Amino acid sequence: MYIKIWRGKKDIVSFDYPEEFVQPIYLRSKATDLSVFMDVLYGGAYDFPFKFTPSVIIDCGANIGLTSVFLKNKFPSAKVVAIEPEKKNFEMLSKNLCKYPDVVLYNSAVWSRTAKLKIEDNGKGNWAFVVKEAENNETGTIEAISLKDVMEQNHLAVIDILKIDIEGSEKELFESDCDYWLSRTKVIMIELHDRLKPGASQSFFKALCKYNFETVVKGQNLFCFLSH
């Protein structure tokens, strides 16, 4: 397996990586991509001994697709839906996932409902863009999609693994209209961002308390498993 540093129209073979992945991985040389790579693929941020083989994985805040790449290689028969709002991140996401089968990509933001959103760069790099609702007459907006819409569009009855890293938008996501998809979700892997949006954790745990989830902390992420 090899990693490629992507500079515009030119690929540069950067270094060998000991793990075996089906397809090459592309990173940008002047972005936070290498840090994401070190966290997700080298550091194993989402590597966990799941007790079942998932069939449906949804990656919210997919960035350049490295979590989806990891999970798709770990569970090659799973359907993966990757959602990323920022245009340049989405271009890299598409490049990293385009050769994998049964993968659906959305250049959208995950939200609690249909809305127009705008991306705000908080100066913390390509992995930390945040979104907020836009006024009707604002330009440069993006479409928001709900997880219910994602499930219905892809004819999904359940979500086996739901990864959420959406830079504070978990506050809005869990504040309303989440029961439809939350009641059909088996595992949630989430990073909470109260530092970016106060109240994010409160919104998440208030929604989660209705269901029988067991929670494990690993690094910056919470792993929540539906207990039967």
GROMACS elastic network, one bead per residue, 0.5 to 0.9 nm:
[ bonds ]
;  ai    aj funct       b0    kb
    1    16     6  0.62730   500
    1    17     6  0.58664   500
    1    18     6  0.69975   500
    1    19     6  0.68120   500
    1    20     6  0.55438   500
    1    21     6  0.61121   500
    1    22     6  0.78345   500
    1    23     6  0.75726   500
    1    24     6  0.64678   500
    1    25     6  0.84552   500
    2    13     6  0.70886   500
    2    14     6  0.75369   500
    2    15     6  0.61624   500
    2    17     6  0.58086   500
    2    18     6  0.86416   500
    2    20     6  0.89234   500
    2    21     6  0.87641   500
    2    23     6  0.86348   500
    2    24     6  0.58097   500
    2    25     6  0.69748   500
    3    12     6  0.86295   500
    3    13     6  0.62621   500
    3    14     6  0.58343   500
    3    15     6  0.58496   500
    3    16     6  0.64372   500
    3    17     6  0.70101   500
    3    24     6  0.60056   500
    3    25     6  0.50479   500
    3    26     6  0.60942   500
    3    27     6  0.74289   500
    4    11     6  0.61629   500
    4    12     6  0.55017   500
    4    14     6  0.54980   500
    4    15     6  0.76524   500
    4    24     6  0.70679   500
    4    25     6  0.60357   500
    4    27     6  0.61220   500
    4    28     6  0.83985   500
    5    10     6  0.85879   500
    5    11     6  0.61393   500
    5    12     6  0.53107   500
    5    13     6  0.64502   500
    5    14     6  0.60217   500
    5    25     6  0.84650   500
    5    26     6  0.57342   500
    5    28     6  0.53899   500
    5    29     6  0.57271   500
    6     9     6  0.75770   500
    6    10     6  0.63355   500
    6    11     6  0.51780   500
    6    12     6  0.66002   500
    6    13     6  0.89703   500
    6    26     6  0.59921   500
    6    27     6  0.54842   500
    6    29     6  0.63665   500
    6    92     6  0.89019   500
    7    10     6  0.53381   500
    7    11     6  0.64519   500
    7    12     6  0.77737   500
    7    27     6  0.86389   500
    7    28     6  0.62445   500
    7    29     6  0.65142   500
    7    30     6  0.83471   500
    8    11     6  0.80323   500
    8    28     6  0.86349   500
   11    26     6  0.84492   500
   13    16     6  0.84386   500
   17    20     6  0.78414   500
   17    42     6  0.88737   500
   19    41     6  0.87235   500
   19    42     6  0.87893   500
   20    23     6  0.88163   500
   20    73     6  0.86497   500
   21    24     6  0.71896   500
   21    25     6  0.85191   500
   21    69     6  0.81805   500
   21    70     6  0.81278   500
   21    73     6  0.63188   500
   22    73     6  0.70295   500
   22   100     6  0.83124   500
   23    69     6  0.88044   500
   23    96     6  0.78458   500
   23    97     6  0.84074   500
   23    99     6  0.72910   500
   23   100     6  0.79167   500
   24    96     6  0.73612   500
   25    66     6  0.81015   500
   25    69     6  0.84671   500
   25    95     6  0.84098   500
   25    96     6  0.57767   500
   25    97     6  0.88662   500
   26    33     6  0.88693   500
   26    64     6  0.86475   500
   26    92     6  0.71672   500
   26    93     6  0.89350   500
   26    95     6  0.72266   500
   26    96     6  0.61252   500
   27    30     6  0.89804   500
   27    31     6  0.82645   500
   27    32     6  0.88557   500
   27    33     6  0.55608   500
   27    34     6  0.66443   500
   27    37     6  0.82334   500
   27    64     6  0.81397   500
   27    92     6  0.76013   500
   27    96     6  0.88668   500
   28    31     6  0.57366   500
   28    32     6  0.78741   500
   28    33     6  0.60320   500
   28    34     6  0.77308   500
   28    92     6  0.82440   500
   29    32     6  0.83194   500
   29    33     6  0.76144   500
   29    34     6  0.78595   500
   30    33     6  0.81282   500
   31    34     6  0.75291   500
   31    35     6  0.87396   500
   31   125     6  0.69920   500
   31   126     6  0.64620   500
   31   127     6  0.87832   500
   32    35     6  0.54014   500
   32    36     6  0.64685   500
   32    37     6  0.87886   500
   32   125     6  0.62169   500
   32   126     6  0.60277   500
   32   127     6  0.65996   500
   33    36     6  0.50682   500
   33    37     6  0.61076   500
   33    38     6  0.86379   500
   33    63     6  0.88966   500
   33    64     6  0.75453   500
   33   126     6  0.78508   500
   33   127     6  0.79002   500
   34    38     6  0.61161   500
   34    39     6  0.85648   500
   35    38     6  0.51094   500
   35    39     6  0.62026   500
   35    40     6  0.85896   500
   36    39     6  0.51211   500
   36    40     6  0.59347   500
   36    41     6  0.80125   500
   36    63     6  0.88560   500
   36    64     6  0.87432   500
   36    66     6  0.76365   500
   36   127     6  0.77419   500
   37    40     6  0.53134   500
   37    41     6  0.53571   500
   37    42     6  0.65081   500
   37    43     6  0.81541   500
   37    66     6  0.67855   500
   37    67     6  0.89565   500
   38    41     6  0.58516   500
   38    43     6  0.56077   500
   38    44     6  0.82949   500
   39    42     6  0.59939   500
   39    44     6  0.64530   500
   39    45     6  0.58420   500
   39    46     6  0.89753   500
   40    43     6  0.56257   500
   40    44     6  0.51353   500
   40    46     6  0.64901   500
   40    47     6  0.83359   500
   40    66     6  0.67352   500
   40    67     6  0.62760   500
   40    70     6  0.77767   500
   41    44     6  0.53748   500
   41    45     6  0.74016   500
   41    46     6  0.84246   500
   41    47     6  0.87317   500
   41    66     6  0.71637   500
   41    67     6  0.76638   500
   41    69     6  0.88532   500
   41    70     6  0.66733   500
   42    45     6  0.83259   500
   43    46     6  0.87015   500
   43    47     6  0.87157   500
   44    48     6  0.83136   500
   44    70     6  0.89688   500
   45    48     6  0.84171   500
   45    67     6  0.87713   500
   45   218     6  0.74630   500
   45   219     6  0.70633   500
   45   220     6  0.82235   500
   45   221     6  0.77125   500
   46    67     6  0.72872   500
   46    70     6  0.82286   500
   46    71     6  0.82315   500
   46   163     6  0.88870   500
   46   189     6  0.77178   500
   46   218     6  0.85283   500
   46   221     6  0.82641   500
   46   223     6  0.88976   500
   47    50     6  0.87343   500
   47    70     6  0.84632   500
   47    71     6  0.84740   500
   48   223     6  0.87738   500
   49    52     6  0.88453   500
   50    53     6  0.73202   500
   50    54     6  0.86591   500
   53    75     6  0.70270   500
   53    77     6  0.89698   500
   53    78     6  0.82694   500
   53   160     6  0.86108   500
   54    57     6  0.70454   500
   54    75     6  0.70710   500
   54    77     6  0.83854   500
   54    78     6  0.61382   500
   54    79     6  0.86699   500
   54   159     6  0.85121   500
   54   160     6  0.53444   500
   54   161     6  0.68386   500
   55    75     6  0.81047   500
   55    77     6  0.67989   500
   55    79     6  0.59772   500
   55    80     6  0.84797   500
   55   158     6  0.89406   500
   55   159     6  0.81250   500
   55   160     6  0.64611   500
   55   161     6  0.85658   500
   56    78     6  0.54670   500
   56    80     6  0.61222   500
   56    81     6  0.79606   500
   56   156     6  0.78245   500
   56   158     6  0.72571   500
   56   159     6  0.54600   500
   56   160     6  0.52317   500
   56   161     6  0.65971   500
   56   162     6  0.86028   500
   57    68     6  0.83153   500
   57    71     6  0.80933   500
   57    72     6  0.86983   500
   57    78     6  0.67914   500
   57    79     6  0.61373   500
   57    81     6  0.62765   500
   57    82     6  0.84187   500
   57   159     6  0.62950   500
   57   160     6  0.59423   500
   57   162     6  0.59596   500
   57   163     6  0.77724   500
   58    68     6  0.84341   500
   58    79     6  0.83770   500
   58    80     6  0.57926   500
   58    82     6  0.59676   500
   58    83     6  0.78305   500
   58   159     6  0.70640   500
   58   160     6  0.82568   500
   58   161     6  0.63974   500
   58   163     6  0.62269   500
   58   164     6  0.84700   500
   59    62     6  0.54381   500
   59    65     6  0.84698   500
   59    67     6  0.75022   500
   59    68     6  0.65567   500
   59    80     6  0.73822   500
   59    81     6  0.60536   500
   59    83     6  0.60833   500
   59    84     6  0.85494   500
   59   161     6  0.83342   500
   59   162     6  0.62091   500
   59   164     6  0.64562   500
   59   165     6  0.83020   500
   60    63     6  0.86404   500
   60    81     6  0.83452   500
   60    82     6  0.62804   500
   60    83     6  0.50954   500
   60    84     6  0.68038   500
   60   109     6  0.80780   500
   60   110     6  0.66133   500
   60   162     6  0.74956   500
   60   163     6  0.58272   500
   60   165     6  0.61956   500
   60   166     6  0.66111   500
   61    65     6  0.89202   500
   61    82     6  0.76655   500
   61    83     6  0.57946   500
   61    84     6  0.50502   500
   61    85     6  0.75111   500
   61   109     6  0.75909   500
   61   110     6  0.76947   500
   61   127     6  0.88923   500
   61   163     6  0.81084   500
   61   164     6  0.62661   500
   61   165     6  0.50897   500
   61   167     6  0.80626   500
   62    65     6  0.51678   500
   62    66     6  0.74921   500
   62    67     6  0.69383   500
   62    68     6  0.71774   500
   62    82     6  0.56929   500
   62    83     6  0.55763   500
   62    84     6  0.52125   500
   62    85     6  0.87640   500
   62    89     6  0.85417   500
   62    90     6  0.83311   500
   62    93     6  0.74769   500
   62   163     6  0.85326   500
   62   164     6  0.83337   500
   62   165     6  0.75461   500
   62   166     6  0.85076   500
   63    66     6  0.76091   500
   63    67     6  0.86095   500
   63    82     6  0.88721   500
   63    83     6  0.81396   500
   63    84     6  0.58192   500
   63    85     6  0.83413   500
   63    86     6  0.79003   500
   63    89     6  0.54818   500
   63    90     6  0.68346   500
   63    92     6  0.81904   500
   63    93     6  0.66472   500
   63   126     6  0.78893   500
   63   127     6  0.63815   500
   63   165     6  0.89058   500
   64    67     6  0.84870   500
   64    68     6  0.89504   500
   64    84     6  0.81178   500
   64    88     6  0.86566   500
   64    89     6  0.51715   500
   64    90     6  0.62712   500
   64    91     6  0.76838   500
   64    92     6  0.50644   500
   64    94     6  0.77672   500
   64    95     6  0.84580   500
   64    96     6  0.72110   500
   64   127     6  0.87454   500
   65    68     6  0.52109   500
   65    69     6  0.60787   500
   65    70     6  0.86791   500
   65    82     6  0.73069   500
   65    84     6  0.86834   500
   65    89     6  0.85027   500
   65    90     6  0.82404   500
   65    92     6  0.74362   500
   65    94     6  0.77337   500
   65    95     6  0.87845   500
   65    96     6  0.63347   500
   65    97     6  0.68427   500
   66    70     6  0.61149   500
   66    71     6  0.85885   500
   66    93     6  0.78912   500
   66    96     6  0.76614   500
   66    97     6  0.88037   500
   67    70     6  0.50635   500
   67    71     6  0.61476   500
   67    72     6  0.83921   500
   67   163     6  0.85768   500
   68    71     6  0.51414   500
   68    72     6  0.57947   500
   68    73     6  0.84105   500
   68    80     6  0.69598   500
   68    81     6  0.82477   500
   68    82     6  0.69033   500
   68    97     6  0.78695   500
   69    72     6  0.51733   500
   69    73     6  0.61765   500
   69    74     6  0.85478   500
   69    96     6  0.74050   500
   69    97     6  0.68303   500
   69   100     6  0.86397   500
   70    73     6  0.53647   500
   70    74     6  0.61809   500
   70    75     6  0.85706   500
   71    75     6  0.58027   500
   71    76     6  0.77728   500
   71    78     6  0.85278   500
   71    80     6  0.83780   500
   72    75     6  0.50635   500
   72    77     6  0.76790   500
   72    78     6  0.67391   500
   72    79     6  0.80945   500
   72    80     6  0.70596   500
   72   100     6  0.80265   500
   72   103     6  0.88042   500
   73    76     6  0.52144   500
   73    77     6  0.89348   500
   75    78     6  0.56460   500
   75    79     6  0.89734   500
   76    79     6  0.82730   500
   76   100     6  0.88864   500
   76   101     6  0.86356   500
   77   101     6  0.87918   500
   77   102     6  0.82297   500
   78   102     6  0.75450   500
   78   103     6  0.87527   500
   79   101     6  0.82133   500
   79   102     6  0.52057   500
   79   103     6  0.59231   500
   79   104     6  0.79688   500
   80   102     6  0.66043   500
   80   104     6  0.63100   500
   80   105     6  0.84784   500
   81   102     6  0.85954   500
   81   103     6  0.58198   500
   81   105     6  0.59003   500
   81   106     6  0.76932   500
   81   150     6  0.84232   500
   81   154     6  0.89207   500
   82    93     6  0.83849   500
   82   103     6  0.75589   500
   82   104     6  0.62918   500
   82   106     6  0.62739   500
   82   107     6  0.86907   500
   83    90     6  0.84154   500
   83   104     6  0.85226   500
   83   105     6  0.59703   500
   83   107     6  0.61068   500
   83   108     6  0.60828   500
   83   109     6  0.67813   500
   83   110     6  0.72359   500
   84    87     6  0.80161   500
   84    89     6  0.72179   500
   84    90     6  0.58869   500
   84    93     6  0.80510   500
   84   105     6  0.80380   500
   84   106     6  0.63460   500
   84   107     6  0.52376   500
   84   108     6  0.55864   500
   84   109     6  0.60823   500
   84   110     6  0.81281   500
   84   166     6  0.89154   500
   85    89     6  0.78814   500
   85    90     6  0.69582   500
   85   106     6  0.77790   500
   85   107     6  0.50173   500
   85   110     6  0.81547   500
   85   119     6  0.79676   500
   85   129     6  0.89425   500
   85   131     6  0.86205   500
   85   142     6  0.72946   500
   85   143     6  0.83628   500
   85   144     6  0.83989   500
   86    89     6  0.54550   500
   86    90     6  0.60165   500
   86    91     6  0.87890   500
   86   107     6  0.72598   500
   86   108     6  0.78267   500
   86   109     6  0.83122   500
   86   119     6  0.73347   500
   86   126     6  0.84842   500
   86   129     6  0.75664   500
   86   142     6  0.88843   500
   87    90     6  0.50047   500
   87    91     6  0.63117   500
   87    92     6  0.89365   500
   87   107     6  0.71466   500
   88    91     6  0.50846   500
   88    92     6  0.66400   500
   88    93     6  0.86389   500
   88   126     6  0.86564   500
   89    92     6  0.52875   500
   89    93     6  0.61194   500
   89    94     6  0.86785   500
   89   126     6  0.72063   500
   89   127     6  0.84589   500
   90    94     6  0.60406   500
   90    95     6  0.85010   500
   90   105     6  0.86405   500
   90   106     6  0.83751   500
   90   107     6  0.62848   500
   91    94     6  0.52080   500
   91    95     6  0.63301   500
   91    96     6  0.87907   500
   92    96     6  0.61313   500
   92    97     6  0.85853   500
   93    96     6  0.52165   500
   93    97     6  0.61576   500
   93    98     6  0.81943   500
   93   105     6  0.83363   500
   94    97     6  0.52877   500
   94    98     6  0.53983   500
   94   105     6  0.74184   500
   95    98     6  0.56391   500
   95    99     6  0.81831   500
   96    99     6  0.76658   500
   96   100     6  0.86282   500
   97   100     6  0.55585   500
   97   101     6  0.86462   500
   97   103     6  0.73767   500
   97   105     6  0.86582   500
   98   101     6  0.80404   500
   98   103     6  0.78869   500
   99   103     6  0.89325   500
  100   103     6  0.64392   500
  104   154     6  0.87067   500
  105   108     6  0.89823   500
  106   109     6  0.82428   500
  106   145     6  0.89118   500
  107   142     6  0.85105   500
  107   143     6  0.83734   500
  108   142     6  0.65941   500
  108   143     6  0.56479   500
  108   144     6  0.55656   500
  108   145     6  0.64503   500
  109   117     6  0.77985   500
  109   131     6  0.77185   500
  109   142     6  0.74462   500
  109   143     6  0.66693   500
  109   145     6  0.61051   500
  109   146     6  0.84508   500
  109   166     6  0.83901   500
  110   113     6  0.84232   500
  110   144     6  0.57174   500
  110   145     6  0.51856   500
  110   146     6  0.57165   500
  110   147     6  0.70006   500
  110   166     6  0.77777   500
  110   169     6  0.78276   500
  110   170     6  0.87758   500
  110   173     6  0.74030   500
  111   114     6  0.72175   500
  111   115     6  0.78270   500
  111   144     6  0.57124   500
  111   145     6  0.57547   500
  111   146     6  0.52068   500
  111   147     6  0.76639   500
  111   169     6  0.70955   500
  111   170     6  0.80902   500
  111   172     6  0.66237   500
  111   173     6  0.52235   500
  111   174     6  0.89450   500
  112   115     6  0.87462   500
  112   144     6  0.84038   500
  112   145     6  0.75730   500
  112   146     6  0.52809   500
  112   147     6  0.75487   500
  112   148     6  0.87946   500
  112   170     6  0.89959   500
  112   172     6  0.60981   500
  112   174     6  0.71893   500
  112   175     6  0.77113   500
  112   176     6  0.63698   500
  112   177     6  0.61572   500
  112   178     6  0.69911   500
  113   144     6  0.71406   500
  113   145     6  0.63988   500
  113   146     6  0.51058   500
  113   147     6  0.84967   500
  113   148     6  0.87223   500
  113   149     6  0.87055   500
  113   173     6  0.82872   500
  113   176     6  0.86680   500
  113   177     6  0.75963   500
  114   143     6  0.73867   500
  114   144     6  0.54682   500
  114   145     6  0.55576   500
  114   146     6  0.64679   500
  114   149     6  0.88545   500
  115   133     6  0.69510   500
  115   134     6  0.81474   500
  115   142     6  0.84839   500
  115   143     6  0.62525   500
  115   144     6  0.52643   500
  115   145     6  0.75659   500
  116   132     6  0.85490   500
  116   133     6  0.59151   500
  116   134     6  0.56135   500
  116   135     6  0.76041   500
  116   136     6  0.74414   500
  116   141     6  0.60039   500
  116   142     6  0.57401   500
  116   143     6  0.51574   500
  116   144     6  0.60787   500
  117   131     6  0.62180   500
  117   132     6  0.53842   500
  117   135     6  0.83027   500
  117   140     6  0.88041   500
  117   141     6  0.53658   500
  117   142     6  0.52371   500
  117   143     6  0.62747   500
  117   144     6  0.64487   500
  118   130     6  0.84622   500
  118   131     6  0.55000   500
  118   132     6  0.56578   500
  118   133     6  0.62695   500
  118   134     6  0.56745   500
  118   138     6  0.85557   500
  118   139     6  0.85927   500
  118   140     6  0.68381   500
  118   142     6  0.60577   500
  118   143     6  0.87493   500
  119   129     6  0.65726   500
  119   130     6  0.57703   500
  119   132     6  0.67674   500
  119   140     6  0.85762   500
  119   141     6  0.75532   500
  119   142     6  0.79006   500
  120   123     6  0.89574   500
  120   129     6  0.60312   500
  120   130     6  0.53711   500
  120   131     6  0.58538   500
  120   132     6  0.76595   500
  121   124     6  0.74580   500
  121   125     6  0.77493   500
  121   126     6  0.83211   500
  121   128     6  0.75964   500
  121   129     6  0.51982   500
  121   130     6  0.66885   500
  121   131     6  0.87628   500
  122   125     6  0.77430   500
  122   128     6  0.72585   500
  122   129     6  0.64750   500
  122   130     6  0.72973   500
  123   126     6  0.86313   500
  123   128     6  0.80664   500
  123   129     6  0.82550   500
  124   127     6  0.74548   500
  124   128     6  0.57335   500
  124   129     6  0.76377   500
  125   128     6  0.57274   500
  125   129     6  0.72592   500
  126   129     6  0.62927   500
  127   167     6  0.85959   500
  128   166     6  0.81650   500
  128   167     6  0.60776   500
  129   166     6  0.83180   500
  129   167     6  0.68017   500
  130   166     6  0.73042   500
  130   167     6  0.55463   500
  130   168     6  0.70353   500
  130   169     6  0.73928   500
  130   196     6  0.82948   500
  131   166     6  0.86360   500
  131   167     6  0.81201   500
  131   168     6  0.84406   500
  131   169     6  0.70775   500
  132   169     6  0.80139   500
  133   141     6  0.88939   500
  134   137     6  0.81800   500
  134   138     6  0.64085   500
  134   139     6  0.88037   500
  134   141     6  0.69564   500
  134   142     6  0.89680   500
  135   138     6  0.54385   500
  135   139     6  0.89142   500
  136   139     6  0.86258   500
  138   141     6  0.67826   500
  145   148     6  0.83480   500
  145   149     6  0.64944   500
  145   150     6  0.71669   500
  146   149     6  0.51847   500
  146   150     6  0.64417   500
  146   151     6  0.87920   500
  146   173     6  0.82133   500
  146   177     6  0.89564   500
  146   178     6  0.89115   500
  147   151     6  0.61303   500
  147   152     6  0.85296   500
  147   173     6  0.89401   500
  147   178     6  0.81313   500
  147   180     6  0.87317   500
  147   181     6  0.65024   500
  148   151     6  0.51510   500
  148   152     6  0.61633   500
  148   153     6  0.85364   500
  148   177     6  0.88020   500
  148   178     6  0.81398   500
  148   180     6  0.66968   500
  148   181     6  0.59039   500
  149   152     6  0.51265   500
  149   153     6  0.59298   500
  149   154     6  0.84593   500
  150   153     6  0.52434   500
  150   154     6  0.61701   500
  150   155     6  0.83617   500
  150   156     6  0.81290   500
  151   154     6  0.53281   500
  151   155     6  0.57712   500
  151   157     6  0.71121   500
  151   158     6  0.79060   500
  151   159     6  0.82133   500
  151   181     6  0.78585   500
  152   156     6  0.62833   500
  152   157     6  0.83137   500
  153   156     6  0.78921   500
  156   159     6  0.72726   500
  157   184     6  0.72587   500
  158   181     6  0.77073   500
  158   183     6  0.87079   500
  158   185     6  0.59752   500
  158   186     6  0.78877   500
  159   162     6  0.64191   500
  159   181     6  0.76603   500
  159   182     6  0.85769   500
  159   184     6  0.61023   500
  159   186     6  0.64283   500
  159   187     6  0.78558   500
  160   184     6  0.82449   500
  160   185     6  0.58198   500
  160   187     6  0.59751   500
  160   188     6  0.85003   500
  161   185     6  0.70392   500
  161   186     6  0.63390   500
  161   188     6  0.59543   500
  161   189     6  0.74457   500
  162   185     6  0.71338   500
  162   186     6  0.80011   500
  162   187     6  0.60747   500
  162   189     6  0.61293   500
  162   190     6  0.81452   500
  163   187     6  0.83237   500
  163   188     6  0.58481   500
  163   190     6  0.58304   500
  163   191     6  0.87222   500
  164   167     6  0.89963   500
  164   170     6  0.77171   500
  164   188     6  0.74339   500
  164   189     6  0.61165   500
  164   191     6  0.66060   500
  164   192     6  0.86596   500
  165   168     6  0.81505   500
  165   169     6  0.86169   500
  165   170     6  0.80426   500
  165   189     6  0.83987   500
  165   190     6  0.59108   500
  165   191     6  0.54230   500
  165   192     6  0.74931   500
  165   193     6  0.86386   500
  165   221     6  0.89923   500
  166   169     6  0.54801   500
  166   170     6  0.64156   500
  166   190     6  0.88013   500
  166   191     6  0.80217   500
  166   192     6  0.84655   500
  166   193     6  0.83435   500
  167   170     6  0.74452   500
  167   191     6  0.81753   500
  167   192     6  0.75786   500
  167   193     6  0.58341   500
  167   194     6  0.88934   500
  167   196     6  0.67924   500
  167   197     6  0.79898   500
  168   171     6  0.60344   500
  168   172     6  0.82131   500
  168   191     6  0.89416   500
  168   192     6  0.67819   500
  168   194     6  0.66221   500
  168   195     6  0.81185   500
  168   196     6  0.57359   500
  168   197     6  0.50549   500
  168   198     6  0.80567   500
  168   199     6  0.88146   500
  168   200     6  0.60751   500
  169   172     6  0.54735   500
  169   173     6  0.61770   500
  169   174     6  0.87358   500
  169   193     6  0.83727   500
  169   197     6  0.76849   500
  169   200     6  0.74964   500
  170   174     6  0.59669   500
  170   175     6  0.82245   500
  170   190     6  0.88730   500
  170   191     6  0.89448   500
  170   192     6  0.72943   500
  170   193     6  0.80195   500
  170   197     6  0.89827   500
  170   200     6  0.59124   500
  170   201     6  0.80711   500
  170   203     6  0.76080   500
  170   204     6  0.69022   500
  171   174     6  0.57229   500
  171   175     6  0.60882   500
  171   192     6  0.88628   500
  171   193     6  0.87624   500
  171   194     6  0.87424   500
  171   197     6  0.74210   500
  171   198     6  0.82514   500
  171   199     6  0.64161   500
  171   201     6  0.71500   500
  171   202     6  0.78376   500
  171   203     6  0.53440   500
  171   204     6  0.66878   500
  172   175     6  0.50761   500
  172   176     6  0.70460   500
  172   200     6  0.78642   500
  172   203     6  0.77024   500
  173   176     6  0.67233   500
  173   177     6  0.79348   500
  173   178     6  0.69533   500
  173   203     6  0.83972   500
  173   204     6  0.83286   500
  174   177     6  0.74627   500
  174   178     6  0.57839   500
  174   179     6  0.87768   500
  174   200     6  0.84652   500
  174   203     6  0.56549   500
  174   204     6  0.54810   500
  174   205     6  0.86240   500
  174   206     6  0.82110   500
  174   207     6  0.60613   500
  174   208     6  0.85406   500
  175   178     6  0.74279   500
  175   200     6  0.89981   500
  175   203     6  0.55193   500
  175   204     6  0.75308   500
  175   206     6  0.83464   500
  175   207     6  0.72202   500
  176   179     6  0.80933   500
  176   207     6  0.85779   500
  177   180     6  0.70952   500
  177   181     6  0.87178   500
  178   181     6  0.59311   500
  178   182     6  0.57714   500
  178   183     6  0.82806   500
  178   207     6  0.77450   500
  179   182     6  0.50004   500
  179   183     6  0.56267   500
  179   184     6  0.84053   500
  179   207     6  0.80555   500
  180   183     6  0.58135   500
  180   184     6  0.69460   500
  181   184     6  0.51284   500
  181   185     6  0.63510   500
  182   185     6  0.51902   500
  182   186     6  0.84628   500
  182   207     6  0.85394   500
  182   208     6  0.81069   500
  182   211     6  0.84873   500
  183   186     6  0.83869   500
  183   211     6  0.74279   500
  185   188     6  0.73358   500
  185   225     6  0.89873   500
  185   226     6  0.76723   500
  186   213     6  0.85426   500
  186   224     6  0.81955   500
  186   225     6  0.60799   500
  186   226     6  0.50813   500
  186   227     6  0.84489   500
  187   213     6  0.84030   500
  187   223     6  0.70617   500
  187   224     6  0.55155   500
  187   226     6  0.62086   500
  188   222     6  0.76940   500
  188   223     6  0.57732   500
  188   225     6  0.67009   500
  188   226     6  0.86292   500
  189   221     6  0.64508   500
  189   222     6  0.56363   500
  189   224     6  0.63894   500
  189   225     6  0.88939   500
  190   220     6  0.84402   500
  190   221     6  0.53480   500
  190   222     6  0.52889   500
  190   223     6  0.67303   500
  190   224     6  0.82695   500
  191   220     6  0.60283   500
  191   222     6  0.63629   500
  192   195     6  0.86169   500
  192   200     6  0.65092   500
  192   201     6  0.60446   500
  192   204     6  0.84012   500
  192   220     6  0.81050   500
  192   221     6  0.75346   500
  192   222     6  0.81874   500
  193   196     6  0.54123   500
  193   197     6  0.62064   500
  193   198     6  0.76599   500
  193   199     6  0.87499   500
  193   200     6  0.62745   500
  193   201     6  0.73948   500
  194   199     6  0.60465   500
  194   200     6  0.52765   500
  194   201     6  0.63983   500
  194   202     6  0.89574   500
  195   198     6  0.63021   500
  195   200     6  0.88722   500
  196   200     6  0.86567   500
  197   200     6  0.60465   500
  198   201     6  0.78648   500
  198   202     6  0.86055   500
  199   202     6  0.51219   500
  199   203     6  0.61613   500
  199   204     6  0.86517   500
  200   203     6  0.52871   500
  200   204     6  0.63207   500
  200   205     6  0.88522   500
  201   204     6  0.50646   500
  201   205     6  0.61489   500
  201   206     6  0.83963   500
  202   205     6  0.54277   500
  202   206     6  0.59662   500
  202   207     6  0.85983   500
  203   206     6  0.53253   500
  203   207     6  0.63758   500
  203   208     6  0.86853   500
  204   207     6  0.54160   500
  204   208     6  0.61682   500
  204   209     6  0.87662   500
  205   209     6  0.59938   500
  206   209     6  0.55402   500
  206   210     6  0.76746   500
  207   210     6  0.62341   500
  207   211     6  0.81234   500
  208   211     6  0.56730   500
  208   212     6  0.79288   500
  208   213     6  0.72359   500
  209   212     6  0.72210   500
  209   213     6  0.78227   500
  210   213     6  0.89056   500
  211   226     6  0.76910   500
  211   227     6  0.88119   500
  212   225     6  0.82810   500
  212   226     6  0.57697   500
  212   227     6  0.55789   500
  212   228     6  0.75614   500
  213   224     6  0.57219   500
  213   225     6  0.51465   500
  213   227     6  0.55660   500
  213   228     6  0.89106   500
  214   223     6  0.81074   500
  214   224     6  0.54096   500
  214   225     6  0.51115   500
  214   226     6  0.63210   500
  214   227     6  0.63659   500
  215   222     6  0.65234   500
  215   223     6  0.55635   500
  215   225     6  0.63883   500
  215   226     6  0.89383   500
  216   221     6  0.85446   500
  216   222     6  0.58009   500
  216   223     6  0.50684   500
  216   224     6  0.64013   500
  216   225     6  0.82953   500
  217   220     6  0.74610   500
  217   221     6  0.60384   500
  217   223     6  0.61867   500
  217   224     6  0.87320   500
  218   221     6  0.53899   500
  218   222     6  0.62493   500
  218   223     6  0.72685   500
  219   222     6  0.80736   500
